[in-house]
Amino acid sequence: MAIDKCGKILIVDDNEDVLLSLNMLLKPHVEAVRVINTPERIIDFMDSFKPDVILLDMNFHRDAISGEEGYEWLDKILKHNPKSVVLFITAYVDTEKAVRAIKAGAIDFIPKPWDKKKLLDTVKSAVELSKERKRNINNQKQYTITEVSPQEAFARFIGECPAILDFKAQIKRVASTDANVLITGENGTGKDVVAHALHHLSARNTKPFVNIDLGCIPENLFESELFGYEKGAFTDAKGAKEGRVESANEGTLFLDEIGNLNLQTQQKLLTMIEKRQTQRIGSNEVNNVDVRILAATNANLCKKVGEGEFRQDLFYRLNTIELHLPPLRERGEDIILLAEHFLNIYSGKYSVGKVVLGASAKKKLMQHTWPGNVRELQHCIERSIMLNDKPELSAEDIRLETSSTASASYLTIGGIENVESLNLQTLEREAIKRAISLSNGNLTQAAEMLGITRFALYRKIEKLGI
């Protein structure tokens, strides 16, 4: 599988045969490859070569299986550049080591011996993650400025059931105010779509819309992302950086997964909201800002307040108005409307001509509970288009295993019993732990067992505290 000649790879291993083999395998597929046989040169190559992905052996001079040197060098790499994407190379991996590596900041393992296709897929995904991190964290400004009509604002908000029609009416009423809005709902319901609609229908629609997904940013970077920093404020601050709050001035700041904010950053966000001022890390200068805040979460913030994990005063500031998105399973025929919408999108994307849903396919879609909501349905339809070449899809063409939740594919792993008594998070946690165990710590294989992407698995491991 080609990687379209994108990405620079640094390989660090004391085995010359491994270096030669990996270099020969990856060179035709990537932009550039560098190999070194000692970890002491890693930092120099990070500064000069600037790799997108580092393939790091876990053992050099000590015992052959502990991996302690790998963890030590991973720590040094991430201290030098927290955005680094590191893949461990090892012949010895188990569940404990896999979970420890993920928590330490590694992305995945490349086992010895490796499967060529899986290795290329792993490196390809790692390159994509590296570029995404650079876009999300390095960009000085990330916002859109557009003027749209109410019809265009709702173009992505498909639905005609009573609950959604009422929800759209609420959006129109709330958008005309300048109140902060808390958007709640299950994962995959489309909270980001609501945020864009609120901005586009507001008086701020010609100003910046700045989106920050707090679920994808390491906790130690929350503050610098929100408020920015001055050159020299900390070790890696080699230049000044404008925070997202500053970027959103006079416009809208959308804080997705707000429940992930730590208490220290919650306090600073509250101060910003109350004083309408922001201050970069390492600066004494205070800047006035005028932003409307939209926040979204699938967590129960009231419960988090009660448990001391979320500030009550900040909750009230964010929750001036709450909009709750209904789950897809409660939206009736909207399931078919959305499915047909995605059919049109993906049949065009993959150039397969017009594709329609047969009666049996519609029945199957309507009977499914959609725990992953609209996102799950979107992935389901895309997968069905990719795996079939029929002008009409039947029930057998609709594959319901998804990347968004612990659905049928999760239940087959480890024979979990009495699932009715388990909530979704408990089910996910047990299934993920079982999959990691069954795959002997190989996260790529574990993700395949669960029917999710490797990086979705990485996020779930962090989120669920495994």
Backbone torsions as a table, in degrees:
resi	resn	phi	psi	omega
1	MET	NA	120.3	-177.1
2	ALA	-74.1	151.5	177.9
3	ILE	-107.6	16.7	175.0
4	ASP	57.0	34.9	174.3
5	LYS	52.4	39.6	179.3
6	CYS	-119.3	141.4	175.2
7	GLY	97.6	143.7	176.7
8	LYS	-111.4	132.0	-172.4
9	ILE	-117.4	130.9	172.4
10	LEU	-110.1	124.8	-179.0
11	ILE	-110.9	127.4	-177.3
12	VAL	-123.8	110.2	-178.7
13	ASP	-157.2	143.2	-179.5
14	ASP	-87.1	0.8	178.9
15	ASN	-98.7	113.1	-176.2
16	GLU	-63.0	-33.3	178.9
17	ASP	-65.6	-40.2	177.7
18	VAL	-63.6	-44.4	179.7
19	LEU	-60.6	-45.0	-179.6
20	LEU	-63.6	-45.7	-177.2
21	SER	-64.6	-46.1	-179.3
22	LEU	-66.6	-38.8	178.7
23	ASN	-61.6	-45.2	179.6
24	MET	-66.1	-37.9	-178.3
25	LEU	-71.0	-42.5	-173.2
26	LEU	-86.4	-28.5	-172.0
27	LYS	-53.8	-40.8	-179.6
28	PRO	-69.3	-14.2	-170.5
29	HIS	-109.2	-14.3	-174.3
30	VAL	-122.7	170.6	-176.4
31	GLU	-67.2	-44.1	-179.6
32	ALA	-161.8	150.9	178.3
33	VAL	-130.4	137.7	170.6
34	ARG	-127.5	141.2	179.8
35	VAL	-124.6	140.2	175.1
36	ILE	-138.7	148.0	-175.2
37	ASN	-104.6	8.5	177.0
38	THR	-141.5	135.5	-176.3
39	PRO	-71.5	-17.1	-178.2
40	GLU	-61.6	-16.9	-178.6
41	ARG	-97.7	1.9	-174.7
42	ILE	-59.3	-49.7	-174.6
43	ILE	-61.3	-41.5	178.1
44	ASP	-59.6	-43.4	179.8
45	PHE	-69.2	-32.4	176.6
46	MET	-61.5	-37.9	-178.6
47	ASP	-78.3	-37.0	-175.6
48	SER	-90.6	-45.7	-176.5
49	PHE	-86.0	-30.8	-179.6
50	LYS	53.5	63.7	-178.2
51	PRO	-68.7	148.8	172.2
52	ASP	-79.1	-34.2	-178.0
53	VAL	-137.4	138.5	175.4
54	ILE	-113.1	123.4	173.4
55	LEU	-96.0	112.0	-169.5
56	LEU	-117.3	122.0	174.0
57	ASP	-66.4	146.3	-177.6
58	MET	-88.6	-16.5	-174.9
59	ASN	-135.5	129.9	179.0
60	PHE	-121.0	-78.0	-172.5
61	HIS	-103.7	-14.6	-175.7
62	ARG	-93.0	-159.0	-179.8
63	ASP	-59.1	157.0	-165.7
64	ALA	-80.0	-8.8	-171.5
65	ILE	-129.9	-7.5	-173.4
66	SER	-71.2	-37.7	-178.5
67	GLY	80.0	5.7	-175.4
68	GLU	-62.1	-38.2	178.3
69	GLU	-62.8	-37.8	177.8
70	GLY	-60.8	-44.3	179.1
71	TYR	-64.2	-39.9	179.9
72	GLU	-63.1	-44.1	-179.9
73	TRP	-72.7	-31.5	174.0
74	LEU	-60.1	-43.8	178.9
75	ASP	-60.9	-42.9	179.7
76	LYS	-65.3	-40.1	179.6
77	ILE	-62.1	-46.8	-176.8
78	LEU	-71.6	-29.0	174.2
79	LYS	-68.9	-36.0	178.8
80	HIS	-71.7	-38.1	178.0
81	ASN	-151.0	99.4	-176.9
82	PRO	-60.3	-16.5	-178.5
83	LYS	-88.8	0.4	-177.0
84	SER	-61.5	143.9	176.5
85	VAL	-109.4	116.4	-173.2
86	VAL	-120.9	130.9	173.6
87	LEU	-112.2	126.9	177.4
88	PHE	-79.5	142.3	172.0
89	ILE	-109.4	124.2	-179.4
90	THR	-160.2	152.2	174.1
91	ALA	-99.5	-5.1	-175.9
92	TYR	-127.5	107.4	-179.6
93	VAL	-140.8	141.3	175.6
94	ASP	-139.6	179.0	-175.8
95	THR	-60.3	-46.2	-178.2
96	GLU	-61.2	-42.7	-179.4
97	LYS	-67.5	-37.8	-179.8
98	ALA	-64.3	-47.5	-179.1
99	VAL	-65.6	-40.9	178.6
100	ARG	-61.9	-40.8	-179.5
101	ALA	-64.2	-41.9	179.6
102	ILE	-63.8	-44.7	179.1
103	LYS	-64.2	-30.8	179.8
104	ALA	-76.3	-17.1	176.5
105	GLY	119.5	0.2	175.2
106	ALA	-73.8	158.2	-177.5
107	ILE	-96.7	-38.7	-176.7
108	ASP	-169.6	177.7	176.8
109	PHE	-111.5	145.3	165.7
110	ILE	-111.3	110.8	-175.1
111	PRO	-78.5	153.2	170.6
112	LYS	-107.5	126.6	-7.7
113	PRO	-73.2	158.3	-175.7
114	TRP	-107.0	156.0	171.1
115	ASP	-89.6	125.3	-172.6
116	LYS	-56.0	-50.8	-176.8
117	LYS	-63.0	-44.6	-179.0
118	LYS	-65.8	-36.3	178.0
119	LEU	-63.7	-45.8	179.0
120	LEU	-63.4	-40.2	177.8
121	ASP	-62.9	-41.7	-179.9
122	THR	-63.4	-44.8	-179.6
123	VAL	-67.0	-40.6	178.5
124	LYS	-58.7	-47.5	-179.9
125	SER	-64.6	-37.2	179.1
126	ALA	-65.3	-39.9	176.6
127	VAL	-62.2	-43.6	179.2
128	GLU	-62.1	-41.5	178.6
129	LEU	-63.6	-41.8	179.2
130	SER	-59.3	-45.5	-179.0
131	LYS	-68.3	-35.4	177.1
132	GLU	-65.1	-41.7	178.5
133	ARG	-61.3	-41.6	-179.4
134	LYS	-65.7	-38.8	176.9
135	ARG	-65.1	-44.8	-173.2
136	ASN	-74.3	-31.2	-172.3
137	ILE	-106.6	-35.2	-174.5
138	ASN	-84.1	-28.8	-176.1
139	ASN	-57.8	133.3	179.1
140	GLN	-69.6	-36.9	178.6
141	LYS	-137.9	132.9	178.9
142	GLN	-133.9	93.0	179.2
143	TYR	-156.0	165.3	177.7
144	THR	-122.3	146.2	175.7
145	ILE	-126.8	113.3	-178.2
146	THR	-142.3	152.0	173.5
147	GLU	-115.8	123.3	-177.8
148	VAL	-136.3	158.8	176.1
149	SER	-83.1	166.5	175.9
150	PRO	-56.6	-36.1	179.9
151	GLN	-64.6	-42.6	179.9
152	GLU	-69.2	-34.3	179.9
153	ALA	-62.7	-30.5	-179.0
154	PHE	-98.3	7.9	-175.7
155	ALA	-60.3	-34.6	179.5
156	ARG	-90.4	-2.7	-174.8
157	PHE	-103.4	77.3	-173.9
158	ILE	-79.1	133.4	175.3
159	GLY	157.5	142.8	-179.5
160	GLU	-133.1	6.1	178.9
161	CYS	-69.9	156.9	-177.4
162	PRO	-53.9	-40.9	-178.0
163	ALA	-63.6	-38.7	-179.3
164	ILE	-76.6	-36.9	175.8
165	LEU	-61.8	-40.7	176.9
166	ASP	-66.3	-38.3	179.7
167	PHE	-64.2	-41.6	178.0
168	LYS	-62.0	-39.1	178.0
169	ALA	-63.4	-39.2	177.3
170	GLN	-63.4	-41.4	179.0
171	ILE	-59.3	-44.3	-179.5
172	LYS	-62.0	-41.0	-179.9
173	ARG	-68.4	-43.6	-175.4
174	VAL	-72.9	-34.5	-175.7
175	ALA	-61.3	-32.3	-177.0
176	SER	-74.6	-13.1	176.2
177	THR	-91.1	177.0	176.0
178	ASP	-112.5	20.3	-176.3
179	ALA	-73.1	148.5	171.3
180	ASN	-69.7	144.6	-175.3
181	VAL	-128.6	134.8	172.6
182	LEU	-105.1	118.6	-179.1
183	ILE	-100.9	119.8	-177.7
184	THR	-117.2	161.8	179.7
185	GLY	152.3	165.6	-179.2
186	GLU	-67.6	162.5	174.9
187	ASN	-57.0	137.3	174.0
188	GLY	85.4	5.6	-178.3
189	THR	-81.9	-18.8	177.9
190	GLY	107.0	36.0	-177.9
191	LYS	-64.6	-32.7	177.8
192	ASP	-66.8	-33.5	177.4
193	VAL	-64.1	-41.2	178.2
194	VAL	-62.4	-42.8	179.9
195	ALA	-60.5	-44.5	178.2
196	HIS	-63.2	-40.9	179.8
197	ALA	-63.2	-42.8	178.7
198	LEU	-60.4	-41.8	179.5
199	HIS	-67.4	-46.8	-176.1
200	HIS	-64.5	-27.8	-179.1
201	LEU	-93.0	1.0	-177.3
202	SER	-94.4	171.5	176.8
203	ALA	-72.3	-8.4	-179.7
204	ARG	-94.8	11.0	-168.9
205	ASN	-68.9	-10.1	175.5
206	THR	-98.6	4.8	180.0
207	LYS	-109.0	176.0	-174.8
208	PRO	-62.2	142.6	166.0
209	PHE	-114.1	112.1	-175.1
210	VAL	-112.4	122.4	-176.5
211	ASN	-110.5	129.3	174.2
212	ILE	-131.5	119.0	179.9
213	ASP	-90.3	100.9	-176.1
214	LEU	-69.4	-14.7	177.7
215	GLY	-77.2	-13.6	-177.3
216	CYS	-108.9	4.3	-176.4
217	ILE	-112.8	129.2	177.1
218	PRO	-54.9	144.3	-175.0
219	GLU	-55.9	-36.3	-176.8
220	ASN	-73.6	-4.5	178.5
221	LEU	-108.2	-1.9	-179.1
222	PHE	-52.3	-53.6	-173.0
223	GLU	-63.7	-45.6	-178.6
224	SER	-66.4	-32.8	178.2
225	GLU	-69.0	-42.6	-178.0
226	LEU	-72.3	-44.3	-169.2
227	PHE	-110.7	-10.7	178.8
228	GLY	80.0	-178.6	-179.3
229	TYR	-157.0	162.5	176.6
230	GLU	-97.8	159.9	177.9
231	LYS	-57.9	131.1	178.5
232	GLY	83.6	4.1	-178.7
233	ALA	-64.2	-30.0	174.2
234	PHE	-152.9	179.2	-169.1
235	THR	-53.3	-45.8	-174.7
236	ASP	-92.1	5.8	-178.7
237	ALA	-83.2	79.3	-175.9
238	LYS	-85.3	-3.7	175.8
239	GLY	-160.8	161.5	178.8
240	ALA	-70.9	149.3	179.9
241	LYS	-139.0	129.1	177.6
242	GLU	-74.3	134.4	177.7
243	GLY	-77.7	165.1	-178.3
244	ARG	-65.6	-32.4	179.0
245	VAL	-62.7	-45.7	177.0
246	GLU	-60.6	-42.9	-178.7
247	SER	-60.5	-30.6	-176.4
248	ALA	-87.9	3.9	-175.6
249	ASN	-51.6	129.8	-177.5
250	GLU	74.1	-1.1	-179.9
251	GLY	-120.0	-141.2	-174.0
252	THR	-122.3	133.4	175.3
253	LEU	-109.7	118.2	-179.6
254	PHE	-104.7	113.8	-179.7
255	LEU	-102.7	97.9	179.6
256	ASP	-83.4	146.9	-177.6
257	GLU	56.8	49.3	-176.1
258	ILE	-60.8	-26.0	-179.1
259	GLY	-64.9	-11.4	180.0
260	ASN	-83.4	-12.4	-177.7
261	LEU	-62.7	134.2	175.6
262	ASN	-76.4	165.4	-173.1
263	LEU	-63.1	-37.4	-179.5
264	GLN	-62.7	-45.5	-179.4
265	THR	-71.7	-31.7	174.6
266	GLN	-57.3	-44.0	179.5
267	GLN	-60.7	-43.2	-178.4
268	LYS	-70.4	-34.8	175.9
269	LEU	-65.8	-41.6	178.2
270	LEU	-60.5	-44.7	178.8
271	THR	-60.4	-41.5	178.5
272	MET	-61.5	-43.8	-178.6
273	ILE	-64.3	-43.4	-176.1
274	GLU	-71.7	-41.8	-176.0
275	LYS	-94.1	-12.8	-175.8
276	ARG	55.7	42.6	178.9
277	GLN	-137.9	151.9	176.8
278	THR	-136.2	152.6	-177.1
279	GLN	-139.0	125.3	179.4
280	ARG	-70.1	151.6	174.9
281	ILE	-63.9	130.3	179.3
282	GLY	86.5	7.9	-179.3
283	SER	-124.9	147.1	174.0
284	ASN	-95.8	-5.7	-177.2
285	GLU	-81.2	134.2	178.8
286	VAL	-107.8	130.7	-179.4
287	ASN	-111.7	134.9	174.9
288	ASN	-77.0	138.4	179.3
289	VAL	-135.2	151.4	177.7
290	ASP	-130.5	98.7	-178.7
291	VAL	-131.1	147.9	169.3
292	ARG	-99.3	132.4	-176.3
293	ILE	-105.1	125.3	169.7
294	LEU	-111.7	129.6	179.8
295	ALA	-124.7	151.2	-179.3
296	ALA	-137.1	147.8	177.4
297	THR	-160.6	151.0	170.2
298	ASN	-104.1	0.8	-179.5
299	ALA	-87.2	159.7	174.5
300	ASN	-87.5	95.5	-175.9
301	LEU	-67.6	-31.3	176.4
302	CYS	-59.7	-42.6	178.3
303	LYS	-65.8	-41.0	179.6
304	LYS	-65.4	-35.1	175.2
305	VAL	-61.8	-47.0	-179.9
306	GLY	-61.8	-29.9	-179.2
307	GLU	-91.1	3.0	178.0
308	GLY	77.3	15.9	-178.2
309	GLU	-97.6	-10.4	179.1
310	PHE	-142.2	135.4	-176.8
311	ARG	-68.8	131.7	-179.9
312	GLN	-66.3	-41.1	-178.4
313	ASP	-64.9	-36.9	176.4
314	LEU	-69.0	-39.8	178.4
315	PHE	-56.3	-44.8	-179.5
316	TYR	-66.9	-34.9	178.6
317	ARG	-66.8	-40.2	-179.2
318	LEU	-76.4	-29.3	-170.8
319	ASN	-97.2	36.8	175.6
320	THR	-55.4	-44.4	173.5
321	ILE	-134.5	134.8	176.9
322	GLU	-112.3	131.5	174.7
323	LEU	-116.5	121.5	-177.9
324	HIS	-108.1	120.0	179.9
325	LEU	-82.6	127.2	178.5
326	PRO	-71.3	147.6	177.0
327	PRO	-68.4	158.0	-176.6
328	LEU	-60.9	-34.9	-177.3
329	ARG	-63.6	-15.9	179.6
330	GLU	-100.5	9.6	-172.8
331	ARG	-108.0	8.9	171.8
332	GLY	54.6	-127.2	-174.6
333	GLU	-66.4	-9.2	174.3
334	ASP	-59.1	-26.6	178.3
335	ILE	-57.6	-44.7	-179.4
336	ILE	-71.1	-40.6	177.8
337	LEU	-58.6	-45.2	-180.0
338	LEU	-67.7	-41.5	179.1
339	ALA	-59.7	-44.1	179.4
340	GLU	-67.2	-34.8	175.6
341	HIS	-61.3	-46.3	179.4
342	PHE	-69.8	-32.8	175.0
343	LEU	-58.1	-45.1	-179.7
344	ASN	-63.4	-41.0	-179.1
345	ILE	-64.4	-50.5	-171.4
346	TYR	-82.7	-25.5	173.9
347	SER	-66.9	-32.9	174.7
348	GLY	-73.3	-42.8	-178.6
349	LYS	-60.3	-40.2	-176.8
350	TYR	-100.3	9.5	173.6
351	SER	51.2	51.8	-178.3
352	VAL	-108.4	6.9	-178.3
353	GLY	80.2	-176.3	-177.6
354	LYS	-71.0	131.9	178.6
355	VAL	-127.2	136.2	179.9
356	VAL	-123.7	164.7	177.2
357	LEU	-93.8	127.4	173.9
358	GLY	-76.5	170.1	-177.7
359	ALA	-60.4	-41.7	-178.4
360	SER	-68.4	-34.4	177.6
361	ALA	-66.1	-43.9	178.3
362	LYS	-60.6	-42.5	-179.9
363	LYS	-62.2	-41.9	-179.7
364	LYS	-65.5	-41.5	178.1
365	LEU	-63.0	-41.1	-177.8
366	MET	-70.3	-27.6	-177.6
367	GLN	-84.2	-16.6	-178.4
368	HIS	-76.0	148.0	-176.8
369	THR	-86.2	-13.0	176.2
370	TRP	50.5	61.0	177.7
371	PRO	-62.3	-23.8	177.1
372	GLY	-93.0	2.4	173.2
373	ASN	60.8	-146.3	-171.8
374	VAL	-62.9	-36.3	179.7
375	ARG	-62.7	-41.1	178.6
376	GLU	-64.0	-43.0	178.7
377	LEU	-62.5	-41.6	178.9
378	GLN	-60.0	-46.7	179.7
379	HIS	-65.4	-37.3	179.4
380	CYS	-61.6	-45.3	-178.5
381	ILE	-69.0	-41.2	178.7
382	GLU	-61.4	-43.3	179.2
383	ARG	-62.9	-39.7	179.9
384	SER	-64.9	-37.7	177.6
385	ILE	-67.2	-42.3	-176.7
386	MET	-67.9	-32.6	-173.1
387	LEU	-97.5	1.2	-179.2
388	ASN	-134.2	154.8	176.4
389	ASP	-125.0	30.0	-177.8
390	LYS	-94.3	146.3	175.7
391	PRO	-74.6	-17.7	177.8
392	GLU	-133.3	125.5	-179.4
393	LEU	-89.1	135.5	175.8
394	SER	-105.8	179.5	-178.5
395	ALA	-58.1	-38.8	-177.4
396	GLU	-68.2	-17.4	179.3
397	ASP	-85.7	-12.0	-178.4
398	ILE	-93.4	110.6	179.7
399	ARG	-102.0	118.7	-169.8
400	LEU	-93.7	-5.6	175.0
401	GLU	-66.0	131.0	-172.3
402	THR	-129.2	171.9	179.2
403	SER	-96.7	7.5	-170.1
404	SER	-109.1	-13.0	-175.4
405	THR	-160.3	170.6	177.7
406	ALA	-83.5	81.5	-178.6
407	SER	-101.4	-144.2	-171.6
408	ALA	-57.4	-40.3	-177.7
409	SER	-63.8	-32.8	177.7
410	TYR	-65.7	-38.9	-171.9
411	LEU	-69.5	-17.3	-178.9
412	THR	-83.3	-9.8	-174.7
413	ILE	-94.6	115.4	173.0
414	GLY	82.9	2.0	176.0
415	GLY	61.0	45.8	-179.7
416	ILE	-64.0	128.3	-177.5
417	GLU	-107.2	163.0	176.6
418	ASN	54.1	42.3	-176.6
419	VAL	-65.4	-19.8	179.3
420	GLU	-59.8	-29.1	-176.2
421	SER	-88.3	-3.8	-178.8
422	LEU	-102.4	137.7	172.9
423	ASN	-77.4	170.5	-172.5
424	LEU	-61.9	-39.5	-178.9
425	GLN	-65.2	-40.9	178.8
426	THR	-63.4	-42.1	178.8
427	LEU	-62.0	-45.6	178.8
428	GLU	-61.3	-45.5	-177.6
429	ARG	-60.0	-47.7	-178.3
430	GLU	-66.1	-39.9	-179.9
431	ALA	-65.7	-40.9	-179.5
432	ILE	-66.3	-44.8	178.6
433	LYS	-61.1	-41.0	-179.8
434	ARG	-66.5	-40.5	-179.5
435	ALA	-65.3	-40.8	178.2
436	ILE	-63.5	-39.6	178.8
437	SER	-65.3	-46.4	-178.4
438	LEU	-65.3	-28.5	-179.1
439	SER	-93.1	8.6	-179.1
440	ASN	55.2	37.9	176.1
441	GLY	84.0	2.1	178.8
442	ASN	-81.1	107.0	-173.1
443	LEU	-68.9	-29.2	176.6
444	THR	-63.8	-47.4	178.4
445	GLN	-66.2	-38.8	178.8
446	ALA	-61.5	-42.1	178.6
447	ALA	-63.7	-40.4	178.2
448	GLU	-62.7	-41.2	177.6
449	MET	-59.5	-39.7	-175.9
450	LEU	-82.5	-12.6	-178.5
451	GLY	76.1	27.8	178.9
452	ILE	-127.5	168.9	177.3
453	THR	-77.7	159.9	-179.2
454	ARG	-62.2	-39.5	-177.6
455	PHE	-76.8	-25.3	170.3
456	ALA	-65.6	-38.3	176.8
457	LEU	-64.7	-41.7	178.7
458	TYR	-58.6	-45.9	-179.9
459	ARG	-65.1	-40.5	-179.2
460	LYS	-66.0	-37.2	178.4
461	ILE	-60.4	-43.5	178.4
462	GLU	-67.5	-46.8	-174.8
463	LYS	-65.2	-39.0	-176.1
464	LEU	-88.8	-2.5	176.9
465	GLY	65.4	37.8	-177.5
466	ILE	-75.3	NA	NA
